[in-house]
């Protein structure tokens, strides 16, 4: 089926003659999977009112997607190399679209969470394959760099538009948020017929490592989310932590002793790589956690509509898209380490500002104080990515990039889980929100301090 979907539009057409089709497909894919990490948050109160469920259920609606997205990213890269990027993209997009339709028709919260998990699997397949399609279509480095910039810009615009679009659609019916993916996915698959494919290589799968990674992340996420309501001493939560620890141990053994590890452990011998991974992880804990809880805060605590909530997020998310391209210039002028440290300190300022706001602060002021959280992140991630790629041999660049993006997605998933668990364990929403923001600010301050090591030459 997918060989038919992804067959060339005309026999004898060389891949290099279809670069725009490859870029269009890549941008559509990355934009739609990025959109779905943000678009659902503002609809959570409406989903709860329609399908029921406590705070933990709403957390699963968000983390079910990001959990599988992060857990399968490295597998997806190997899968793409093995069967070809075009075919892997087609499979991933079809999985994503079908799961989106199931989300839209979900009769219960359990169905919605299950479909979101499958959506995450499709998203994990689409993301690395979209970059592989660009790599195959653009052979000249400068042209490829421009194409990747457009690809990244599409994701940034989707992330910025997500809360507003989600809010507008939720005003009509929250299910429209998921049906929106259908025309985008169909368009991507149709254009995919004209995209250039990437070479296929025989790449072994790290089956043990992949299964262990999913179990470790799943067990930890379950324990953190459900522990807020069930209590962390309950047998089910203890079992979740035990599964997470056991699976993590198996994963580390598989990476250390396996013939084809997903994550070569010698990457962590580099101080730069280790610090950068910590920065990426904690950065996303803060960003995703803020988006999740502030969405609930605006609607449940301040009575804002879904559309107004989306508009309140626009200054934060919109400026992320605007300032992302400036990060490279800033890093070039002042150095990558200084830019990374400065970005994190700006995030800390925003997080602490939210904590210090009076309870009756106007919601427009709350939205304004959220801006440094997004802007700080936009000056942190690009130079951190560049530092990682500069710190590893060229043949490890793909692996290092995949590991970094996996850590970032893991941070986002666990950030939502942890923020929600803290709120569930407190007497009031406000106290839980303030604890979450304060702890995250401290963690980001610590990674900012660790980032000073990036200025020193490694031994």
N, C-alpha and C positions, 0 to 999 in steps of 0.2 A: 504493500500500500504506500509506504513512504518513499519507496523508489520511484513510484509514479508521481507522487506529489512533488518530489524534488528533482525530477528529470529536467534536463536543459530545455529551454524553450525552443531552440533550434539546433539541430545536429550540426556539429562542426564549428559552433561558436566558441571561441577561446575564452577561458575564464577571465583573462585580463581585459576583455571587451565588455564586461558586465560589472564594473566596480560600483556603479551607482546603485544597482539593484542589491548588491551585497551590503552596501552601507545603509540603504533604506531598511532592509530586513533586520540588520543589526540594531539600528536605532529603534525600530518598532518593538523589537523583542526586549531590549534593555529598558526602554521607557515603560512598557506595560508591566514588567515584573517589579520595577522600582515603584511604580504607581501603587501597586497592591500592597507594598509595605507601609504606605501612609494613608491610603484612601479610606481604610476601614475604621480607623480610630474615631473619627467624628460621628460615625453611625452606631457606635457601641451602645449608647443608651436606648436607641430605637430597636436595636437587635434584642436587647434584654427585655424591653417592653413587649416585643412580639413573641419571642421564643422562650423567655424566662431565663433563669440562670443567675447565679451569684457573681461576684467580682471574679472569682477564679475561672468561671466559664468564659467570661469576656477576655481574660488573659489568654486562654487557650485559643480563642479566635485569632488573636494576633500572633502568639508564639507558635501555634501549630504550623503556620506558614514559614516564619523565620527559622524555626528549628530545623525543618527538613531542608530548607534553603541552605543553611550553613553546614549541615551535616553531610550533604551530598555534593558540595561544590567541587571538591577534589576528585571524587569519583566521576563527576560529569566531564571534567577535563580529560580524563583517561578514556572515558566512553567516546568522547568526540574524536580523539586521536585514532581510536580503533575502528570506528565505522564511518568516519568522515563527518565534518562539521555540518554540512548541509542536511544530511540524513538525521543526525542527532538533534539538530535544531528543530526539524520538522516533528520528530517524535515528542520533544519537550514542549513545543508550542501546542500540539494537539492535546497532550495530557493537561496542560495548563488551561486550555479553553474548555475542555469537557468538565474539568473540575470546577471551573468558574460557573458553568451552567448549573451544575449540581448545587453549588453554593447558593445560587439565585433561587432555586426551587426547594432549598432545605426545609423540611417540615419540623425540625427540632434543632436544638443547639448542638446535640451530639452529631447529627448529620453535617451541620455546618463546619464543626471543628474537623471532622474526618475529611471533608472535601477540601478544607484549607490545607491540611497536611499533604494531600495529593497535589494541590496547587503548588506547594513548596517544592515538591519533586520536579514538576515541570519547570518551575523558575530556575532551579539549580541546573537543569539541562540547557536552558536557553542562554544563560548569562555567559559562560565561557565559550560556548559555540558561536555566539554573536561576535566575539573578538576574533575567534579563529577564522570566521568568514571574511572579516576585514583584512586579516593577515594574508589570506590567500588571494584576495582581490587586488591589494595594493602592494606591489613589489618594491616600489621606490620609497625609501625611508621618510622623506619629507611629506609625500602624499599620504603615507600611512599615518603619520603623526597628526596630520590635519583631520583625517577620517576618524581617528580615535578621539580627537577633541570634540568633533560633532557628536560622536557616540556618547561621550561623557556629558555633553551639554543636554542631549535628549533626556538622559537620566535625571539630571539636575532639574530640568523644567518639569518633568513628571513628578518628582518629589515635591517641588514647590506647589504644583497645581493639585496634588493629591487631596490635602485637607479641604480646599475650596470646592473642588469637584465632588468630593465625597459628601460634603455638607449640602451642596445644591441638590444632588440626587437623593439624599436621605430625606430632604423636605418633601419629595414626591413618594419615594418608596426605597428603603435601604437596599432592596434586592437589585435595583437597577445598577448599583455599584458593581456587581459581579457580571451582569449581562453586558455591561459596557465592553468587557474583554472579548466578547464574541466577534464583533465586526473587526476589531483590531487584529485578533488572532487569525481570522480568515484572510484578511488583507495581507498579513505577513506570509502566510503559507502560499498564497497565490504569487506574490512577488518572489518568493523563495525559488520558484522554478527557473528564474533567470539569474540566480546568484551563483558565483563560482564556488566550487567545493574545495576543501582542503585535502592534502594528501592523507592517505590512510596508513597507519603504522601499527604493527603488532605490538601492543602494549599490554602487559599482564595486569590483571586486577588484584588489588590487595583486599581480598574478600574478608579475611579475618579482621583486618584493621577497620574496614568500612562498617561491618556489623557492630564491632565493639564501639566505634565512634557514635553510631546512632543510639545504642543502648546507654552509653555513658551520658550523652547529652539529654536523652529522653528521661532517664532516671533522675538526673539532677533537676531538670526542669519540673518534672512532676513533684518531686519532693519540695522544691522551693514554692511552687504555686499552691499546692494543696496543703502544705504545712501551715500556712497562715490561718486556715479554717479548721483543719483536723487536729492541729497541734503537732509540734515536731517530735513528741514522744510517742505518737501513735504508731502501731505496728506497720501500717501501710507506708508511712513516711520514712520510717527507719529502713524498711525494705527498699524504698526508692533510692536512698543514699547508699545502701549496700550494693545495689545493682550498679549504680553510677561509679562507685569506687572500684568494684570488681572489673567492670568493663573498661574503665580507664587503665587499670593495671594490664589487662590483656592487650589493649591498644598499644601501650608503651612497649610491651614485650614484642608485639608484632612489628613495630617500627624499628626496634633495635636489632631483632634477629631475622626478620623477614627478608626475602630476596628482592622484593619489589615494594618497599614501604611507600605509603602515600605521603608521609611527612618525614623525610630524613632527619633524624635527631641531631645530626652534626650541624644543621642550620642554627641551632640554638647556642652553639659555641661562640657565635658572633655576638658580642655585646650590643652592637647596633641593631641587629635583627631582634634580639630578645626585648630590648627596650621599645623598639618600634611596634612590636606585636602587643606589648602591654599598653602602649599609648592608643593603638587602634581599638583594642578591646574595651578599655575604660571609656574612651571617647564615645563609643556607640552605646554603652550602658547608660550614659547620661542623656544622650540625644533621644534614643528610643523611649527611655523611661519618662522623660519630660513630655514628649508628645502623647504618650499613653495617659498619664495622670492628668495633664493639663486639659486634655479633651474631656475627661470626666469632670474635672473641676469646673470648667466653663459652663457645662450643661447641667450637671447635678447640683453644684453648689451656688452657681450664679444665675441659673435660669436662661442661659443663652440658647438660641436655636442651633440646629446643626450647621446651617449656612453661616450664621454669625460666627460660630466657633471656627469654621474653616477660614473665614476672613481674618479672624484674630491670629491665626497661625501664619497668614501670608507674609507679614513683615519678616518673620524668622526664616521661613523656608525660602521665600523669594530672594532674600539677601544671600542665602547660601549659594543659590545658582549664580547670582551676580558676582560674588567675591571669589568663587572657586578659581576662575581663570587668573585672578590677580595673585593667587598664592605662589605660583611659579615665579612670577617677577619679583615678589617680595623675598622669596628664598634666594633668588639669584643675587639680589642686592645686599641683603643682610645676613645670609647664610641660612641653611636649612634648620639647624638646631635652634637658632634664635627665633625663627618663624614658628616652629613647633611649640617652643616654650611660650611664646607670646600668645598663640592661639589657645593653648590650654588655660592660661591665666585669664584670658577674656571669658572663656567658658565658666571658670570658677566665679568670676564677677557676676555673671548672669544668674548662676545657680544660687549664690548667696543673696543676690538682690531679690529673687523670688521669695526666699525665706524671710527676709526683713520687711517685705511689704506689709502694711497694715491690713487687717481683715476686710476693711471696707474700701480698699483701693479700687478706683475705677478699672473696669476690665480692659480699657484701652491702655492703661498704664501697665497692667500685668502683661499684656501682649508686647509692649515696648521693652520691658525688662527681660522678656524671653529672647529678644533679638541677639544678645551676646552669646547665648548658648549655641545658636546656629552659626553665627559669624565666626566664633572661635573655632568651631569644628571645620569650617571651610578653609581656615588657614592652617589647620593641623594635618588633615589627611593627605592632601597632595604631596607636600614635601616629605612626609613620613613614607609614603609609597616610593618616592624617588630614592630616598635613603636606603630602603631595603633593596631595591633593584641594583643600586650602586655598590652594595656590600656583598653581593654574591657573584660567583662566576656566571658568564652569559648563559651557559647551558642549564643553570639553576633558576634563571629569571622567572620562567613560567611557574615552577613549583613554589618559589618564594612569594610570588604575587598571589597564587592560589591560597597559600597558607595565610597570608595577611588578610585577604578578603574573607576567608573562613573565620578567622579570629574576630573580625569586625562584625560579621553576621551573628556569631555566637554571643558577642557582647550585647547586641541589640535584643536578641531573644532572651537572654538571662536578665537583662536590664528590666524588661517588662515584667518578667516573673518576679524579680526581687522587689521592685517598686510596689507591685500589687500585693505581694505577701506582707510587706511592712505595713501598708495601709490596712489590710485585713486584720492585722494583729493589734491595731491601735483603737482607742476609744472613739476617735473622730478622724474623719478624712483629712482634715487640715494638719493634725499632728503627724499622721503617717506620711503625708506629703512633705512636710518640713524635715522629718528624719531622713527620708530618702534623698532629698536634695542636698542636705548637709553632708551626709556620708559620701555621696557621689562627688561633691565639691572637694572633700578631703582626699579622696582617691585620685582625682584628677590633679590636685596639687602635688601629690606624691609622684605621679608619673611625670609631671612638669619638672620636679626636682631631679628625677632619674634621667630626664632628657638632657641635663647638663653634661652627662657622660658622653653624649653624642659629639661633643666638641673636641673630645680627646681621641688621640690616635690609639687604635686597639693594638695590643701587644700580639 
